[in-house]
């Protein structure tokens, strides 16, 4: 899945890790944390903003929207699996055996 997101990754993000806060945070507090691992290096970027405020920078927002598009089918499949596991009778559920 990540290969499909590569066109949306800006390499300059790796040079500007840290915390960023929207100037005028309005509404409920929101945050986004992105962690990129490149070999032995790690870049972590955190954005803090409000649900009614300006939001994320355009490049970050485009990446997030692309990530949602790329993972939506997988997410829906996982929701179905989780829902099936909740409704499946106890006798049919797979149980772990430790012996």
C-alpha positions as CSV (number, residue, x, y, z in Angstrom):
1,X,0.0,0.0,0.0
2,X,2.8,2.4,0.8
3,X,4.1,2.3,-2.7
4,X,0.8,3.9,-3.9
5,X,1.4,6.7,-1.4
6,X,5.0,7.5,-2.4
7,X,4.0,10.1,-5.0
8,X,2.3,12.0,-2.2
9,X,5.4,12.0,0.2
10,X,7.4,15.1,0.2
11,X,11.1,14.3,1.0
12,X,11.4,17.7,2.7
13,X,9.2,16.4,5.5
14,X,12.2,14.3,6.7
15,X,14.1,17.6,7.1
16,X,11.5,19.3,9.3
17,X,10.4,16.9,12.0
18,X,8.8,18.4,15.1
19,X,5.5,19.8,16.4
20,X,3.4,22.3,14.5
21,X,0.3,24.1,15.9
22,X,-2.3,25.9,13.9
23,X,-2.3,29.7,14.6
24,X,-6.0,30.0,15.5
25,X,-7.2,26.7,16.9
26,X,-11.0,26.6,17.0
27,X,-13.3,23.8,17.8
28,X,-12.4,20.4,19.3
29,X,-8.7,19.6,19.5
30,X,-7.3,17.4,16.7
31,X,-3.9,16.1,16.1
32,X,-2.1,14.1,13.4
33,X,1.2,12.3,13.9
34,X,3.2,11.0,11.0
35,X,6.3,8.8,11.5
36,X,8.7,8.1,8.6
37,X,11.4,5.5,9.0
38,X,14.3,5.6,6.5
39,X,16.9,3.0,7.3
40,X,18.2,4.0,10.7
41,X,16.6,7.5,10.7
42,X,13.2,8.5,12.0
43,X,11.3,11.7,11.3
44,X,8.2,12.4,13.4
45,X,5.9,15.3,12.5
46,X,3.0,16.2,14.7
47,X,0.3,18.7,13.8
48,X,-2.2,20.2,16.4
49,X,-5.2,22.0,15.1
50,X,-8.9,22.5,15.8
51,X,-11.9,20.9,14.1
52,X,-13.1,24.4,13.1
53,X,-9.7,25.8,12.3
54,X,-7.6,26.2,9.1
55,X,-6.4,22.5,9.3
56,X,-3.4,20.9,7.9
57,X,-1.0,22.2,5.2
58,X,-2.1,21.3,1.7
59,X,0.7,18.8,1.1
60,X,0.0,17.0,4.4
61,X,-3.8,17.1,3.7
62,X,-3.3,15.6,0.2
63,X,-1.2,12.8,1.7
64,X,-3.8,12.0,4.3
65,X,-6.6,12.0,1.7
66,X,-4.5,9.7,-0.5
67,X,-3.8,7.4,2.5
68,X,-7.6,7.1,3.1
69,X,-8.3,6.3,-0.6
70,X,-5.5,3.7,-0.7
71,X,-6.6,1.9,2.6
72,X,-10.4,2.2,2.4
73,X,-11.0,-1.2,0.8
74,X,-8.7,-2.9,3.4
75,X,-10.3,-1.0,6.2
76,X,-13.8,-2.0,5.1
77,X,-12.7,-5.7,4.9
78,X,-11.2,-5.5,8.4
79,X,-14.5,-4.0,9.7
80,X,-16.4,-7.0,8.2
81,X,-14.0,-9.5,9.7
82,X,-14.3,-7.8,13.1
83,X,-18.1,-7.7,12.8
84,X,-18.3,-11.3,11.8
85,X,-16.1,-12.3,14.8
86,X,-18.4,-10.5,17.1
87,X,-21.6,-12.1,15.8
88,X,-20.2,-15.6,15.2
89,X,-21.4,-18.2,17.8
90,X,-18.8,-19.0,20.5
91,X,-18.7,-22.7,19.5
92,X,-17.4,-21.7,16.0
93,X,-14.8,-19.2,17.0
94,X,-11.2,-20.2,16.7
95,X,-9.6,-20.5,20.1
96,X,-5.9,-20.3,20.7
97,X,-4.3,-23.4,22.2
98,X,-1.2,-23.0,24.2
99,X,-0.3,-26.6,24.5
